[in-house]
Amino acid sequence: MPQVVADTWAPVTPGTAFAVSQTTGEVRLRWDRFIRRQQLIGTDQPGKGVQTLTHSRIGPKMISQYVSYRPPTSVGMTMVKGPWFFATFGGGWRFTPETRDGIDGCRATWKYTYTIRPGWLRFIAEPIGQWLLGREIRARIAGWADGCQDPVVLAAVTSSQ
């Protein structure tokens, strides 16, 4: 199964890093340039088993479900319904404390795992997916790092913790 991975560091605790990664609504739009809209389905709190509807800026939408939810260290999701070209799609975040240049912070790693359908298309589509999804995940995690220093985002997650 192909995977794309991106990681970065931010000068926040793993708890804050995790909370920023799980923001929704207007707060999420401040840092996540990929989405046009995202919402939890049937609840206002994320957690294992909860589903999320995400509309990307470029058109496709996906319903995903939390398969793990372990604040402040990790979260994982898998596609329930999505674009026709994904047979499977999953994503996950991992947060680990890390000191850089004497500053306590957090290393965040974001990973996508996917398969393409139909199978005969994989030979062509997987290299394209690696490039496209790799570009997207690197931009998204860079936006997340910016969000970890955005006073509005930090105020929103601090008030919810």
C-alpha distance (Angstrom), angle and dihedral (degrees) to the residues before:
residue distance angle dihedral
M1 . . .
P2 3.80 . .
Q3 3.79 118.4 .
V4 3.77 135.4 -169.2
V5 3.78 120.6 -162.3
A6 3.79 134.3 -173.1
D7 3.75 130.5 176.9
T8 3.77 138.6 -177.7
W9 3.77 142.0 163.4
A10 3.79 129.8 -113.9
P11 3.83 130.5 -174.5
V12 3.82 94.6 -117.6
T13 3.79 136.2 95.0
P14 3.81 119.1 -93.8
G15 3.82 87.8 -109.0
T16 3.79 92.4 57.2
A17 3.81 91.4 41.4
F18 3.80 90.2 53.3
A19 3.81 92.1 46.5
V20 3.83 92.1 51.5
S21 3.81 90.2 50.6
Q22 3.80 90.4 55.0
T23 3.79 99.2 48.6
T24 3.80 119.3 124.8
G25 3.79 137.6 -170.8
E26 3.79 121.7 20.5
V27 3.80 92.5 -13.4
R28 3.82 90.7 57.6
L29 3.80 91.2 48.3
R30 3.82 89.9 58.6
W31 3.81 90.7 68.5
D32 3.83 109.9 13.8
R33 3.80 106.7 76.7
F34 3.81 92.9 177.0
I35 3.78 98.1 68.6
R36 3.77 131.3 70.1
R37 3.79 93.4 -172.8
Q38 3.81 137.2 -5.4
Q39 3.76 131.2 -178.6
L40 3.75 141.1 168.4
I41 3.81 113.1 -115.8
G42 3.80 117.5 -125.2
T43 3.80 96.7 -11.7
D44 3.78 142.2 51.9
Q45 3.83 95.3 -137.3
P46 3.80 125.9 72.8
G47 3.80 118.9 -132.9
K48 3.77 144.5 132.4
G49 3.80 109.8 -47.7
V50 3.83 94.5 18.1
Q51 3.79 116.5 127.8
T52 3.79 127.7 -139.6
L53 3.80 130.0 -159.0
T54 3.80 113.0 -148.0
H55 3.81 125.2 -174.5
S56 3.79 112.8 -164.1
R57 3.79 122.0 -143.2
I58 3.80 90.5 -118.8
G59 3.80 95.5 54.5
P60 3.81 116.7 -95.2
K61 3.76 119.8 108.9
M62 3.77 130.3 -158.3
I63 3.77 137.8 -165.2
S64 3.78 109.7 -148.1
Q65 3.78 132.8 178.3
Y66 3.78 130.4 -144.2
V67 3.81 108.2 -115.1
S68 3.79 92.7 175.9
Y69 3.77 133.1 16.9
R70 3.80 115.5 180.0
P71 3.80 112.4 158.6
P72 2.98 125.1 -129.7
T73 3.81 98.9 11.1
S74 3.80 111.3 43.1
V75 3.76 150.4 -9.3
G76 3.80 131.8 -168.8
M77 3.77 133.9 -167.2
T78 3.78 136.2 -176.1
M79 3.80 131.1 -159.5
V80 3.79 116.5 -101.5
K81 3.80 95.5 175.5
G82 3.77 128.1 -1.3
P83 3.78 148.7 129.9
W84 3.80 114.6 -17.4
F85 3.80 93.4 -117.9
F86 3.82 94.8 63.9
A87 3.79 115.4 81.0
T88 3.80 87.6 179.5
F89 3.77 134.5 0.5
G90 3.77 131.5 178.4
G91 3.76 136.7 167.2
G92 3.74 137.6 -169.6
W93 3.79 144.0 -178.8
R94 3.80 127.0 -146.9
F95 3.82 123.6 -169.3
T96 3.78 125.2 -163.9
P97 3.81 129.9 173.6
E98 3.79 112.7 -108.8
T99 3.78 133.0 171.6
R100 3.79 116.7 -144.0
D101 3.80 122.7 -174.2
G102 3.79 89.6 -15.6
I103 3.82 93.1 -52.2
D104 3.80 118.9 119.0
G105 3.76 112.2 -131.7
C106 3.76 145.6 130.3
R107 3.78 136.1 -87.1
A108 3.81 110.4 -142.0
T109 3.78 122.4 -162.9
W110 3.79 120.8 -169.5
K111 3.79 120.6 -168.7
Y112 3.81 135.0 -174.6
T113 3.81 122.0 -164.2
Y114 3.78 119.7 -172.7
T115 3.78 148.8 155.9
I116 3.78 127.0 -146.5
R117 3.78 127.7 -133.2
P118 2.92 139.6 -115.2
G119 3.78 94.2 41.5
W120 3.79 94.8 -134.8
L121 3.81 89.2 60.7
R122 3.82 94.6 57.2
F123 3.81 95.0 87.3
I124 3.80 89.9 62.4
A125 3.79 102.3 26.2
E126 3.82 100.4 48.1
P127 3.84 95.4 63.4
I128 3.80 88.4 47.5
G129 3.81 89.6 47.6
Q130 3.79 91.6 50.1
W131 3.78 91.0 53.2
L132 3.83 96.8 41.2
L133 3.79 97.8 41.1
G134 3.81 90.8 41.5
R135 3.79 90.4 54.8
E136 3.80 91.0 46.3
I137 3.81 96.8 47.9
R138 3.83 92.2 47.9
A139 3.81 90.6 51.3
R140 3.79 92.1 46.0
I141 3.80 95.0 49.9
A142 3.81 90.0 47.3
G143 3.81 87.4 53.0
W144 3.79 89.5 48.8
A145 3.83 89.9 53.3
D146 3.82 88.4 51.4
G147 3.81 88.8 49.5
C148 3.79 89.5 54.0
Q149 3.82 87.1 63.6
D150 3.82 98.0 38.4
P151 3.84 109.1 108.8
V152 3.82 92.1 -147.2
V153 3.81 93.3 52.3
L154 3.80 92.2 43.9
A155 3.81 91.9 49.1
A156 3.81 90.1 51.2
V157 3.80 94.7 50.7
T158 3.80 93.7 41.4
S159 3.81 90.9 54.4
S160 3.82 90.5 50.1
Q161 3.83 96.4 49.2
